[in-house]
Amino acid sequence: MKRVTDNKFKEGQVVFSKRDPSQKLIVRRFIKGIYYCRFPNEPDKKELVFFERELDSDTDLER
């Protein structure tokens, strides 16, 4: 069983939403199973929140 503190993606890692894989995101924080992601080069844009199952990394997309 996976613990809530075990996160697949690290802070600062580039990830992509499974809903919009063309949009690059940066993991800012991981708290209690939720990833807080920001848009690169757009600091004023509102952050998005995701569960791990909603995200892919660039290495996941290459498989």
Summary of the structure (lengths in Angstrom):
residues: 63
radius of gyration: 11.3
end to end distance: 24.5
largest distance: 37.7
contacts: 141
relative contact order: 0.28
helix: 13%
strand: 37%
